[in-house]
């Protein structure tokens, strides 16, 4: 099995485990606050940061900019939305 397939398999198994958790625990794992690598989306952004740097080193500035914008969307849009959903799930129900 090549490295890409192995990585995809590992991620798939890990994400499938989140399906078995309650909603709050799964949301916390996806968008936990703390160090950049403390959540699934944080790990994804960390990987995209590395790939962005490689593209820049290879002179592919437009592509690096595209990845940088994707990271911004995850951090600036997806993560806050997941955290709002988590707050709602954790809030006492009337």
Phi, psi and omega in degrees: 000131180285167185299321181295318179293319178298316179296316179297319178297316180297316179295318180299314179298316180297315180291326176298327177296327178296329179298332181276348180276163174290165187302314182298315180297319179296315179297320178298320179293324180290319190227036180301143174277160180130207180302155183307330183262021182274353182222166178299313181291329174297318176297319178298314179297322178298316177297315179297325175300315179298315180294324177299316179297319178297316178299317178298318178297330180273005179079015180262068187295320179297318180292321176298320178296320178300314179294321178299320178293323177298318177298317178299322178294319179295309183289323187269341184236305185294310183299311178300324179293318177296321179293323176296319177298318179298315178302319179294318180296322182279343182292141177300136180273137180291000000 
